[in-house]
């Protein structure tokens, strides 16, 4: 995930520095709403674009839509890098 994702996340949600550091180090996406937290991670793509999404909802009732553009951009960037190899 791009580093500025975590800077923006901190500005938007004001997360604890320890949590923010763990999310950043693990490339885990995060969101929260009035009901809870949402953690989201992805495996590396394989077999021409297949990947697994790992989600943990802690009371969160939405679908993490705020993270979709970040994920798509990161996967597109990665696919372009892989094509160059």
PDB file of N, CA, C and O in Angstrom, chain B, residues numbered from 101:
ATOM      1  N   UNK B 101       0.840  -1.184   0.000  1.00  0.00           N
ATOM      2  CA  UNK B 101       0.000   0.000   0.000  1.00  0.00           C
ATOM      3  C   UNK B 101       0.886   1.248   0.000  1.00  0.00           C
ATOM      4  O   UNK B 101       1.960   1.257   0.601  1.00  0.00           O
ATOM      5  N   UNK B 102       0.435   2.275  -0.663  1.00  0.00           N
ATOM      6  CA  UNK B 102       1.244   3.504  -0.683  1.00  0.00           C
ATOM      7  C   UNK B 102       1.342   4.113   0.713  1.00  0.00           C
ATOM      8  O   UNK B 102       0.379   4.087   1.479  1.00  0.00           O
ATOM      9  N   UNK B 103       2.502   4.655   1.032  1.00  0.00           N
ATOM     10  CA  UNK B 103       2.724   5.238   2.347  1.00  0.00           C
ATOM     11  C   UNK B 103       1.761   6.356   2.695  1.00  0.00           C
ATOM     12  O   UNK B 103       1.383   6.521   3.855  1.00  0.00           O
ATOM     13  N   UNK B 104       1.364   7.125   1.689  1.00  0.00           N
ATOM     14  CA  UNK B 104       0.468   8.243   1.989  1.00  0.00           C
ATOM     15  C   UNK B 104      -0.926   7.772   2.398  1.00  0.00           C
ATOM     16  O   UNK B 104      -1.688   8.544   2.980  1.00  0.00           O
ATOM     17  N   UNK B 105      -1.274   6.508   2.101  1.00  0.00           N
ATOM     18  CA  UNK B 105      -2.563   5.970   2.568  1.00  0.00           C
ATOM     19  C   UNK B 105      -2.622   6.075   4.087  1.00  0.00           C
ATOM     20  O   UNK B 105      -3.637   6.490   4.647  1.00  0.00           O
ATOM     21  N   UNK B 106      -1.541   5.700   4.745  1.00  0.00           N
ATOM     22  CA  UNK B 106      -1.517   5.699   6.206  1.00  0.00           C
ATOM     23  C   UNK B 106      -1.447   7.109   6.778  1.00  0.00           C
ATOM     24  O   UNK B 106      -1.981   7.361   7.858  1.00  0.00           O
ATOM     25  N   UNK B 107      -0.802   8.025   6.078  1.00  0.00           N
ATOM     26  CA  UNK B 107      -0.814   9.431   6.495  1.00  0.00           C
ATOM     27  C   UNK B 107      -2.231   9.986   6.406  1.00  0.00           C
ATOM     28  O   UNK B 107      -2.694  10.674   7.315  1.00  0.00           O
ATOM     29  N   UNK B 108      -2.919   9.682   5.301  1.00  0.00           N
ATOM     30  CA  UNK B 108      -4.300  10.134   5.129  1.00  0.00           C
ATOM     31  C   UNK B 108      -5.221   9.489   6.157  1.00  0.00           C
ATOM     32  O   UNK B 108      -6.120  10.138   6.691  1.00  0.00           O
ATOM     33  N   UNK B 109      -4.993   8.212   6.429  1.00  0.00           N
ATOM     34  CA  UNK B 109      -5.795   7.494   7.417  1.00  0.00           C
ATOM     35  C   UNK B 109      -5.660   8.146   8.784  1.00  0.00           C
ATOM     36  O   UNK B 109      -6.648   8.329   9.494  1.00  0.00           O
ATOM     37  N   UNK B 110      -4.447   8.490   9.142  1.00  0.00           N
ATOM     38  CA  UNK B 110      -4.211   9.156  10.420  1.00  0.00           C
ATOM     39  C   UNK B 110      -4.907  10.510  10.464  1.00  0.00           C
ATOM     40  O   UNK B 110      -5.517  10.860  11.474  1.00  0.00           O
ATOM     41  N   UNK B 111      -4.824  11.272   9.380  1.00  0.00           N
ATOM     42  CA  UNK B 111      -5.476  12.580   9.339  1.00  0.00           C
ATOM     43  C   UNK B 111      -6.998  12.444   9.432  1.00  0.00           C
ATOM     44  O   UNK B 111      -7.666  13.276  10.045  1.00  0.00           O
ATOM     45  N   UNK B 112      -7.531  11.399   8.825  1.00  0.00           N
ATOM     46  CA  UNK B 112      -8.987  11.200   8.789  1.00  0.00           C
ATOM     47  C   UNK B 112      -9.526  10.660  10.107  1.00  0.00           C
ATOM     48  O   UNK B 112     -10.594  11.074  10.559  1.00  0.00           O
ATOM     49  N   UNK B 113      -8.784   9.725  10.735  1.00  0.00           N
ATOM     50  CA  UNK B 113      -9.324   9.038  11.909  1.00  0.00           C
ATOM     51  C   UNK B 113      -8.549   9.280  13.198  1.00  0.00           C
ATOM     52  O   UNK B 113      -9.037   8.949  14.279  1.00  0.00           O
ATOM     53  N   UNK B 114      -7.344   9.855  13.102  1.00  0.00           N
ATOM     54  CA  UNK B 114      -6.560  10.130  14.303  1.00  0.00           C
ATOM     55  C   UNK B 114      -6.258   8.873  15.108  1.00  0.00           C
ATOM     56  O   UNK B 114      -6.534   8.821  16.307  1.00  0.00           O
ATOM     57  N   UNK B 115      -5.695   7.869  14.460  1.00  0.00           N
ATOM     58  CA  UNK B 115      -5.426   6.595  15.110  1.00  0.00           C
ATOM     59  C   UNK B 115      -4.249   6.676  16.079  1.00  0.00           C
ATOM     60  O   UNK B 115      -3.378   7.537  15.953  1.00  0.00           O
ATOM     61  N   UNK B 116      -4.243   5.776  17.028  1.00  0.00           N
ATOM     62  CA  UNK B 116      -3.120   5.607  17.939  1.00  0.00           C
ATOM     63  C   UNK B 116      -1.868   5.300  17.114  1.00  0.00           C
ATOM     64  O   UNK B 116      -1.930   4.516  16.167  1.00  0.00           O
ATOM     65  N   UNK B 117      -0.755   5.900  17.458  1.00  0.00           N
ATOM     66  CA  UNK B 117       0.484   5.748  16.685  1.00  0.00           C
ATOM     67  C   UNK B 117       0.926   4.292  16.590  1.00  0.00           C
ATOM     68  O   UNK B 117       1.435   3.872  15.551  1.00  0.00           O
ATOM     69  N   UNK B 118       0.741   3.515  17.654  1.00  0.00           N
ATOM     70  CA  UNK B 118       1.134   2.107  17.633  1.00  0.00           C
ATOM     71  C   UNK B 118       0.279   1.320  16.636  1.00  0.00           C
ATOM     72  O   UNK B 118       0.809   0.535  15.850  1.00  0.00           O
ATOM     73  N   UNK B 119      -1.025   1.525  16.664  1.00  0.00           N
ATOM     74  CA  UNK B 119      -1.917   0.847  15.718  1.00  0.00           C
ATOM     75  C   UNK B 119      -1.575   1.253  14.296  1.00  0.00           C
ATOM     76  O   UNK B 119      -1.481   0.400  13.413  1.00  0.00           O
ATOM     77  N   UNK B 120      -1.393   2.523  14.068  1.00  0.00           N
ATOM     78  CA  UNK B 120      -1.059   3.013  12.734  1.00  0.00           C
ATOM     79  C   UNK B 120       0.242   2.384  12.233  1.00  0.00           C
ATOM     80  O   UNK B 120       0.329   2.001  11.066  1.00  0.00           O
ATOM     81  N   UNK B 121       1.230   2.275  13.077  1.00  0.00           N
ATOM     82  CA  UNK B 121       2.496   1.654  12.700  1.00  0.00           C
ATOM     83  C   UNK B 121       2.327   0.177  12.352  1.00  0.00           C
ATOM     84  O   UNK B 121       2.925  -0.306  11.391  1.00  0.00           O
ATOM     85  N   UNK B 122       1.520  -0.538  13.123  1.00  0.00           N
ATOM     86  CA  UNK B 122       1.293  -1.961  12.832  1.00  0.00           C
ATOM     87  C   UNK B 122       0.536  -2.143  11.522  1.00  0.00           C
ATOM     88  O   UNK B 122       0.835  -3.058  10.755  1.00  0.00           O
ATOM     89  N   UNK B 123      -0.435  -1.284  11.264  1.00  0.00           N
ATOM     90  CA  UNK B 123      -1.162  -1.356   9.993  1.00  0.00           C
ATOM     91  C   UNK B 123      -0.216  -1.103   8.827  1.00  0.00           C
ATOM     92  O   UNK B 123      -0.221  -1.834   7.837  1.00  0.00           O
ATOM     93  N   UNK B 124       0.589  -0.065   8.957  1.00  0.00           N
ATOM     94  CA  UNK B 124       1.539   0.307   7.900  1.00  0.00           C
ATOM     95  C   UNK B 124       2.550  -0.829   7.642  1.00  0.00           C
ATOM     96  O   UNK B 124       2.806  -1.183   6.492  1.00  0.00           O
ATOM     97  N   UNK B 125       3.102  -1.378   8.688  1.00  0.00           N
ATOM     98  CA  UNK B 125       4.111  -2.438   8.542  1.00  0.00           C
ATOM     99  C   UNK B 125       3.544  -3.713   7.936  1.00  0.00           C
ATOM    100  O   UNK B 125       4.278  -4.496   7.334  1.00  0.00           O
ATOM    101  N   UNK B 126       2.255  -3.921   8.091  1.00  0.00           N
ATOM    102  CA  UNK B 126       1.617  -5.144   7.600  1.00  0.00           C
ATOM    103  C   UNK B 126       0.812  -4.937   6.323  1.00  0.00           C
ATOM    104  O   UNK B 126       0.210  -5.886   5.820  1.00  0.00           O
ATOM    105  N   UNK B 127       0.788  -3.713   5.785  1.00  0.00           N
ATOM    106  CA  UNK B 127      -0.015  -3.389   4.599  1.00  0.00           C
ATOM    107  C   UNK B 127      -1.491  -3.740   4.791  1.00  0.00           C
ATOM    108  O   UNK B 127      -2.135  -4.279   3.891  1.00  0.00           O
ATOM    109  N   UNK B 128      -2.009  -3.430   5.964  1.00  0.00           N
ATOM    110  CA  UNK B 128      -3.418  -3.688   6.266  1.00  0.00           C
ATOM    111  C   UNK B 128      -4.187  -2.385   6.121  1.00  0.00           C
ATOM    112  O   UNK B 128      -3.787  -1.349   6.653  1.00  0.00           O
ATOM    113  N   UNK B 129      -5.294  -2.450   5.397  1.00  0.00           N
ATOM    114  CA  UNK B 129      -6.186  -1.297   5.256  1.00  0.00           C
ATOM    115  C   UNK B 129      -7.134  -1.268   6.451  1.00  0.00           C
ATOM    116  O   UNK B 129      -7.395  -2.294   7.079  1.00  0.00           O
ATOM    117  N   UNK B 130      -7.639  -0.088   6.750  1.00  0.00           N
ATOM    118  CA  UNK B 130      -8.436   0.087   7.969  1.00  0.00           C
ATOM    119  C   UNK B 130      -9.558   1.078   7.716  1.00  0.00           C
ATOM    120  O   UNK B 130      -9.416   2.028   6.946  1.00  0.00           O
ATOM    121  N   UNK B 131     -10.662   0.836   8.376  1.00  0.00           N
ATOM    122  CA  UNK B 131     -11.744   1.812   8.430  1.00  0.00           C
ATOM    123  C   UNK B 131     -12.499   1.569   9.727  1.00  0.00           C
ATOM    124  O   UNK B 131     -12.354   0.525  10.362  1.00  0.00           O
ATOM    125  N   UNK B 132     -13.293   2.535  10.103  1.00  0.00           N
ATOM    126  CA  UNK B 132     -14.169   2.342  11.253  1.00  0.00           C
ATOM    127  C   UNK B 132     -15.425   3.162  11.045  1.00  0.00           C
ATOM    128  O   UNK B 132     -15.439   4.150  10.311  1.00  0.00           O
ATOM    129  N   UNK B 133     -16.466   2.729  11.704  1.00  0.00           N
ATOM    130  CA  UNK B 133     -17.716   3.478  11.716  1.00  0.00           C
ATOM    131  C   UNK B 133     -18.220   3.511  13.151  1.00  0.00           C
ATOM    132  O   UNK B 133     -17.499   3.125  14.071  1.00  0.00           O
ATOM    133  N   UNK B 134     -19.437   3.963  13.346  1.00  0.00           N
ATOM    134  CA  UNK B 134     -19.968   4.096  14.704  1.00  0.00           C
ATOM    135  C   UNK B 134     -20.149   2.743  15.398  1.00  0.00           C
ATOM    136  O   UNK B 134     -20.342   2.696  16.612  1.00  0.00           O
ATOM    137  N   UNK B 135     -20.090   1.650  14.643  1.00  0.00           N
ATOM    138  CA  UNK B 135     -20.301   0.316  15.210  1.00  0.00           C
ATOM    139  C   UNK B 135     -19.014  -0.457  15.470  1.00  0.00           C
ATOM    140  O   UNK B 135     -19.014  -1.386  16.277  1.00  0.00           O
ATOM    141  N   UNK B 136     -17.921  -0.098  14.809  1.00  0.00           N
ATOM    142  CA  UNK B 136     -16.701  -0.858  15.023  1.00  0.00           C
ATOM    143  C   UNK B 136     -15.630  -0.600  13.988  1.00  0.00           C
ATOM    144  O   UNK B 136     -15.633   0.422  13.301  1.00  0.00           O
ATOM    145  N   UNK B 137     -14.713  -1.549  13.890  1.00  0.00           N
ATOM    146  CA  UNK B 137     -13.537  -1.426  13.033  1.00  0.00           C
ATOM    147  C   UNK B 137     -13.559  -2.458  11.902  1.00  0.00           C
ATOM    148  O   UNK B 137     -14.226  -3.490  11.986  1.00  0.00           O
ATOM    149  N   UNK B 138     -12.809  -2.145  10.844  1.00  0.00           N
ATOM    150  CA  UNK B 138     -12.716  -3.005   9.670  1.00  0.00           C
ATOM    151  C   UNK B 138     -11.254  -3.078   9.265  1.00  0.00           C
ATOM    152  O   UNK B 138     -10.621  -2.051   9.019  1.00  0.00           O
ATOM    153  N   UNK B 139     -10.721  -4.280   9.195  1.00  0.00           N
ATOM    154  CA  UNK B 139      -9.340  -4.499   8.766  1.00  0.00           C
ATOM    155  C   UNK B 139      -9.372  -5.341   7.502  1.00  0.00           C
ATOM    156  O   UNK B 139     -10.166  -6.275   7.387  1.00  0.00           O
ATOM    157  N   UNK B 140      -8.510  -5.006   6.560  1.00  0.00           N
ATOM    158  CA  UNK B 140      -8.571  -5.589   5.225  1.00  0.00           C
ATOM    159  C   UNK B 140      -7.152  -5.778   4.696  1.00  0.00           C
ATOM    160  O   UNK B 140      -6.346  -4.848   4.704  1.00  0.00           O
ATOM    161  N   UNK B 141      -6.858  -6.993   4.236  1.00  0.00           N
ATOM    162  CA  UNK B 141      -5.546  -7.283   3.666  1.00  0.00           C
ATOM    163  C   UNK B 141      -5.738  -8.128   2.418  1.00  0.00           C
ATOM    164  O   UNK B 141      -6.775  -8.767   2.236  1.00  0.00           O
ATOM    165  N   UNK B 142      -4.721  -8.122   1.558  1.00  0.00           N
ATOM    166  CA  UNK B 142      -4.778  -8.846   0.294  1.00  0.00           C
ATOM    167  C   UNK B 142      -3.513  -9.650   0.106  1.00  0.00           C
ATOM    168  O   UNK B 142      -2.424  -9.229   0.495  1.00  0.00           O
ATOM    169  N   UNK B 143      -3.675 -10.824  -0.501  1.00  0.00           N
ATOM    170  CA  UNK B 143      -2.503 -11.604  -0.871  1.00  0.00           C
ATOM    171  C   UNK B 143      -1.924 -11.027  -2.151  1.00  0.00           C
ATOM    172  O   UNK B 143      -2.570 -10.225  -2.825  1.00  0.00           O
ATOM    173  N   UNK B 144      -0.716 -11.430  -2.484  1.00  0.00           N
ATOM    174  CA  UNK B 144      -0.136 -11.097  -3.779  1.00  0.00           C
ATOM    175  C   UNK B 144      -0.999 -11.751  -4.863  1.00  0.00           C
ATOM    176  O   UNK B 144      -1.557 -12.826  -4.647  1.00  0.00           O
ATOM    177  N   UNK B 145      -1.104 -11.117  -5.999  1.00  0.00           N
ATOM    178  CA  UNK B 145      -1.834 -11.704  -7.128  1.00  0.00           C
ATOM    179  C   UNK B 145      -1.043 -12.857  -7.719  1.00  0.00           C
ATOM    180  O   UNK B 145       0.188 -12.843  -7.733  1.00  0.00           O
ATOM    181  N   UNK B 146      -1.756 -13.838  -8.198  1.00  0.00           N
ATOM    182  CA  UNK B 146      -1.144 -14.978  -8.871  1.00  0.00           C
ATOM    183  C   UNK B 146      -2.141 -15.495  -9.906  1.00  0.00           C
ATOM    184  O   UNK B 146      -3.296 -15.070  -9.926  1.00  0.00           O
ATOM    185  N   UNK B 147      -1.704 -16.392 -10.747  1.00  0.00           N
ATOM    186  CA  UNK B 147      -2.573 -17.003 -11.766  1.00  0.00           C
ATOM    187  C   UNK B 147      -3.350 -15.943 -12.551  1.00  0.00           C
ATOM    188  O   UNK B 147      -4.576 -15.990 -12.645  1.00  0.00           O
ATOM    189  N   UNK B 148      -2.605 -14.992 -13.109  1.00  0.00           N
ATOM    190  CA  UNK B 148      -3.188 -13.941 -13.936  1.00  0.00           C
ATOM    191  C   UNK B 148      -4.236 -13.093 -13.217  1.00  0.00           C
ATOM    192  O   UNK B 148      -5.316 -12.839 -13.752  1.00  0.00           O
ATOM    193  N   UNK B 149      -3.912 -12.665 -12.021  1.00  0.00           N
ATOM    194  CA  UNK B 149      -4.749 -11.691 -11.334  1.00  0.00           C
ATOM    195  C   UNK B 149      -5.592 -12.212 -10.194  1.00  0.00           C
ATOM    196  O   UNK B 149      -6.305 -11.428  -9.568  1.00  0.00           O
ATOM    197  N   UNK B 150      -5.548 -13.481  -9.899  1.00  0.00           N
ATOM    198  CA  UNK B 150      -6.304 -14.026  -8.779  1.00  0.00           C
ATOM    199  C   UNK B 150      -5.622 -13.622  -7.475  1.00  0.00           C
ATOM    200  O   UNK B 150      -4.398 -13.694  -7.361  1.00  0.00           O
ATOM    201  N   UNK B 151      -6.409 -13.200  -6.502  1.00  0.00           N
ATOM    202  CA  UNK B 151      -5.883 -12.858  -5.190  1.00  0.00           C
ATOM    203  C   UNK B 151      -6.961 -13.145  -4.157  1.00  0.00           C
ATOM    204  O   UNK B 151      -8.134 -13.310  -4.491  1.00  0.00           O
ATOM    205  N   UNK B 152      -6.553 -13.202  -2.917  1.00  0.00           N
ATOM    206  CA  UNK B 152      -7.489 -13.402  -1.819  1.00  0.00           C
ATOM    207  C   UNK B 152      -7.554 -12.139  -0.981  1.00  0.00           C
ATOM    208  O   UNK B 152      -6.545 -11.476  -0.741  1.00  0.00           O
ATOM    209  N   UNK B 153      -8.754 -11.824  -0.546  1.00  0.00           N
ATOM    210  CA  UNK B 153      -8.980 -10.700   0.350  1.00  0.00           C
ATOM    211  C   UNK B 153      -9.265 -11.282   1.732  1.00  0.00           C
ATOM    212  O   UNK B 153     -10.063 -12.208   1.871  1.00  0.00           O
ATOM    213  N   UNK B 154      -8.619 -10.743   2.730  1.00  0.00           N
ATOM    214  CA  UNK B 154      -8.827 -11.175   4.108  1.00  0.00           C
ATOM    215  C   UNK B 154      -9.434  -9.996   4.861  1.00  0.00           C
ATOM    216  O   UNK B 154      -8.870  -8.902   4.884  1.00  0.00           O
ATOM    217  N   UNK B 155     -10.579 -10.232   5.470  1.00  0.00           N
ATOM    218  CA  UNK B 155     -11.323  -9.169   6.136  1.00  0.00           C
ATOM    219  C   UNK B 155     -11.621  -9.570   7.572  1.00  0.00           C
ATOM    220  O   UNK B 155     -11.984 -10.712   7.853  1.00  0.00           O
ATOM    221  N   UNK B 156     -11.461  -8.615   8.467  1.00  0.00           N
ATOM    222  CA  UNK B 156     -11.914  -8.800   9.847  1.00  0.00           C
ATOM    223  C   UNK B 156     -12.839  -7.639  10.194  1.00  0.00           C
ATOM    224  O   UNK B 156     -12.443  -6.474  10.147  1.00  0.00           O
ATOM    225  N   UNK B 157     -14.062  -7.976  10.539  1.00  0.00           N
ATOM    226  CA  UNK B 157     -15.025  -6.974  10.988  1.00  0.00           C
ATOM    227  C   UNK B 157     -15.142  -7.077  12.500  1.00  0.00           C
ATOM    228  O   UNK B 157     -15.386  -8.152  13.047  1.00  0.00           O
ATOM    229  N   UNK B 158     -14.970  -5.972  13.148  1.00  0.00           N
ATOM    230  CA  UNK B 158     -15.126  -5.895  14.603  1.00  0.00           C
ATOM    231  C   UNK B 158     -16.330  -5.011  14.895  1.00  0.00           C
ATOM    232  O   UNK B 158     -16.196  -3.916  15.441  1.00  0.00           O
ATOM    233  N   UNK B 159     -17.511  -5.505  14.523  1.00  0.00           N
ATOM    234  CA  UNK B 159     -18.736  -4.740  14.705  1.00  0.00           C
ATOM    235  C   UNK B 159     -19.061  -3.815  13.539  1.00  0.00           C
ATOM    236  O   UNK B 159     -20.165  -3.275  13.465  1.00  0.00           O
ATOM    237  N   UNK B 160     -18.133  -3.633  12.650  1.00  0.00           N
ATOM    238  CA  UNK B 160     -18.264  -2.758  11.479  1.00  0.00           C
ATOM    239  C   UNK B 160     -19.354  -3.300  10.572  1.00  0.00           C
ATOM    240  O   UNK B 160     -19.387  -4.501  10.303  1.00  0.00           O
ATOM    241  N   UNK B 161     -20.242  -2.445  10.096  1.00  0.00           N
ATOM    242  CA  UNK B 161     -21.385  -2.913   9.315  1.00  0.00           C
ATOM    243  C   UNK B 161     -21.338  -2.537   7.838  1.00  0.00           C
ATOM    244  O   UNK B 161     -22.258  -2.872   7.091  1.00  0.00           O
ATOM    245  N   UNK B 162     -20.298  -1.857   7.409  1.00  0.00           N
ATOM    246  CA  UNK B 162     -20.188  -1.477   6.002  1.00  0.00           C
ATOM    247  C   UNK B 162     -19.285  -2.457   5.274  1.00  0.00           C
ATOM    248  O   UNK B 162     -19.027  -3.552   5.772  1.00  0.00           O
ATOM    249  N   UNK B 163     -18.803  -2.069   4.094  1.00  0.00           N
ATOM    250  CA  UNK B 163     -18.017  -2.972   3.270  1.00  0.00           C
ATOM    251  C   UNK B 163     -16.625  -2.437   2.928  1.00  0.00           C
ATOM    252  O   UNK B 163     -15.972  -2.973   2.033  1.00  0.00           O
ATOM    253  N   UNK B 164     -16.165  -1.408   3.608  1.00  0.00           N
ATOM    254  CA  UNK B 164     -14.834  -0.887   3.361  1.00  0.00           C
ATOM    255  C   UNK B 164     -14.690  -0.165   2.039  1.00  0.00           C
ATOM    256  O   UNK B 164     -13.597  -0.113   1.474  1.00  0.00           O
ATOM    257  N   UNK B 165     -15.776   0.390   1.540  1.00  0.00           N
ATOM    258  CA  UNK B 165     -15.763   1.051   0.226  1.00  0.00           C
ATOM    259  C   UNK B 165     -14.735   2.176   0.156  1.00  0.00           C
ATOM    260  O   UNK B 165     -14.199   2.452  -0.917  1.00  0.00           O
ATOM    261  N   UNK B 166     -14.456   2.819   1.266  1.00  0.00           N
ATOM    262  CA  UNK B 166     -13.487   3.920   1.280  1.00  0.00           C
ATOM    263  C   UNK B 166     -12.098   3.432   0.850  1.00  0.00           C
ATOM    264  O   UNK B 166     -11.292   4.219   0.353  1.00  0.00           O
ATOM    265  N   UNK B 167     -11.816   2.138   1.040  1.00  0.00           N
ATOM    266  CA  UNK B 167     -10.505   1.591   0.697  1.00  0.00           C
ATOM    267  C   UNK B 167     -10.418   1.055  -0.729  1.00  0.00           C
ATOM    268  O   UNK B 167      -9.318   0.775  -1.207  1.00  0.00           O
ATOM    269  N   UNK B 168     -11.532   0.907  -1.409  1.00  0.00           N
ATOM    270  CA  UNK B 168     -11.530   0.294  -2.747  1.00  0.00           C
ATOM    271  C   UNK B 168     -10.604   1.011  -3.735  1.00  0.00           C
ATOM    272  O   UNK B 168      -9.823   0.336  -4.406  1.00  0.00           O
ATOM    273  N   UNK B 169     -10.650   2.327  -3.858  1.00  0.00           N
ATOM    274  CA  UNK B 169      -9.749   2.987  -4.826  1.00  0.00           C
ATOM    275  C   UNK B 169      -8.268   2.778  -4.498  1.00  0.00           C
ATOM    276  O   UNK B 169      -7.441   2.680  -5.405  1.00  0.00           O
ATOM    277  N   UNK B 170      -7.936   2.709  -3.227  1.00  0.00           N
ATOM    278  CA  UNK B 170      -6.546   2.496  -2.817  1.00  0.00           C
ATOM    279  C   UNK B 170      -6.105   1.100  -3.230  1.00  0.00           C
ATOM    280  O   UNK B 170      -5.021   0.926  -3.786  1.00  0.00           O
ATOM    281  N   UNK B 171      -6.940   0.111  -2.961  1.00  0.00           N
ATOM    282  CA  UNK B 171      -6.619  -1.269  -3.313  1.00  0.00           C
ATOM    283  C   UNK B 171      -6.460  -1.432  -4.813  1.00  0.00           C
ATOM    284  O   UNK B 171      -5.501  -2.055  -5.268  1.00  0.00           O
ATOM    285  N   UNK B 172      -7.378  -0.885  -5.582  1.00  0.00           N
ATOM    286  CA  UNK B 172      -7.333  -1.015  -7.044  1.00  0.00           C
ATOM    287  C   UNK B 172      -6.072  -0.362  -7.596  1.00  0.00           C
ATOM    288  O   UNK B 172      -5.404  -0.932  -8.459  1.00  0.00           O
ATOM    289  N   UNK B 173      -5.742   0.828  -7.106  1.00  0.00           N
ATOM    290  CA  UNK B 173      -4.532   1.514  -7.574  1.00  0.00           C
ATOM    291  C   UNK B 173      -3.283   0.715  -7.222  1.00  0.00           C
ATOM    292  O   UNK B 173      -2.377   0.601  -8.047  1.00  0.00           O
ATOM    293  N   UNK B 174      -3.218   0.163  -6.018  1.00  0.00           N
ATOM    294  CA  UNK B 174      -2.047  -0.613  -5.606  1.00  0.00           C
ATOM    295  C   UNK B 174      -1.912  -1.877  -6.448  1.00  0.00           C
ATOM    296  O   UNK B 174      -0.805  -2.241  -6.847  1.00  0.00           O
ATOM    297  N   UNK B 175      -3.027  -2.549  -6.722  1.00  0.00           N
ATOM    298  CA  UNK B 175      -2.973  -3.767  -7.531  1.00  0.00           C
ATOM    299  C   UNK B 175      -2.608  -3.453  -8.981  1.00  0.00           C
ATOM    300  O   UNK B 175      -1.876  -4.217  -9.611  1.00  0.00           O
ATOM    301  N   UNK B 176      -3.100  -2.362  -9.505  1.00  0.00           N
ATOM    302  CA  UNK B 176      -2.765  -1.958 -10.869  1.00  0.00           C
ATOM    303  C   UNK B 176      -1.280  -1.634 -10.977  1.00  0.00           C
ATOM    304  O   UNK B 176      -0.618  -2.043 -11.931  1.00  0.00           O
ATOM    305  N   UNK B 177      -0.757  -0.898  -9.995  1.00  0.00           N
ATOM    306  CA  UNK B 177       0.663  -0.569  -9.972  1.00  0.00           C
ATOM    307  C   UNK B 177       1.507  -1.842  -9.924  1.00  0.00           C
ATOM    308  O   UNK B 177       2.510  -1.959 -10.628  1.00  0.00           O
ATOM    309  N   UNK B 178       1.093  -2.784  -9.092  1.00  0.00           N
ATOM    310  CA  UNK B 178       1.830  -4.045  -8.954  1.00  0.00           C
ATOM    311  C   UNK B 178       1.793  -4.844 -10.257  1.00  0.00           C
ATOM    312  O   UNK B 178       2.810  -5.407 -10.664  1.00  0.00           O
ATOM    313  N   UNK B 179       0.635  -4.898 -10.913  1.00  0.00           N
ATOM    314  CA  UNK B 179       0.515  -5.640 -12.171  1.00  0.00           C
ATOM    315  C   UNK B 179       1.416  -5.033 -13.238  1.00  0.00           C
ATOM    316  O   UNK B 179       2.028  -5.766 -14.015  1.00  0.00           O
ATOM    317  N   UNK B 180       1.506  -3.724 -13.289  1.00  0.00           N
ATOM    318  CA  UNK B 180       2.384  -3.058 -14.267  1.00  0.00           C
ATOM    319  C   UNK B 180       3.847  -3.372 -13.978  1.00  0.00           C
ATOM    320  O   UNK B 180       4.632  -3.592 -14.900  1.00  0.00           O
ATOM    321  N   UNK B 181       4.208  -3.393 -12.717  1.00  0.00           N
ATOM    322  CA  UNK B 181       5.583  -3.743 -12.348  1.00  0.00           C
ATOM    323  C   UNK B 181       5.894  -5.179 -12.769  1.00  0.00           C
ATOM    324  O   UNK B 181       6.971  -5.457 -13.295  1.00  0.00           O
ATOM    325  N   UNK B 182       4.953  -6.081 -12.537  1.00  0.00           N
ATOM    326  CA  UNK B 182       5.152  -7.480 -12.897  1.00  0.00           C
ATOM    327  C   UNK B 182       5.283  -7.662 -14.413  1.00  0.00           C
ATOM    328  O   UNK B 182       6.043  -8.513 -14.875  1.00  0.00           O
ATOM    329  N   UNK B 183       4.546  -6.867 -15.178  1.00  0.00           N
ATOM    330  CA  UNK B 183       4.628  -6.956 -16.654  1.00  0.00           C
ATOM    331  C   UNK B 183       6.000  -6.550 -17.153  1.00  0.00           C
ATOM    332  O   UNK B 183       6.469  -7.067 -18.167  1.00  0.00           O
ATOM    333  N   UNK B 184       6.645  -5.638 -16.460  1.00  0.00           N
ATOM    334  CA  UNK B 184       7.970  -5.157 -16.877  1.00  0.00           C
ATOM    335  C   UNK B 184       9.050  -6.195 -16.626  1.00  0.00           C
ATOM    336  O   UNK B 184      10.111  -6.152 -17.249  1.00  0.00           O
ATOM    337  N   UNK B 185       8.791  -7.121 -15.724  1.00  0.00           N
ATOM    338  CA  UNK B 185       9.818  -8.125 -15.393  1.00  0.00           C
ATOM    339  C   UNK B 185       9.889  -9.175 -16.410  1.00  0.00           C
ATOM    340  O   UNK B 185      10.696 -10.097 -16.292  1.00  0.00           O
TER     341      UNK B 185
END
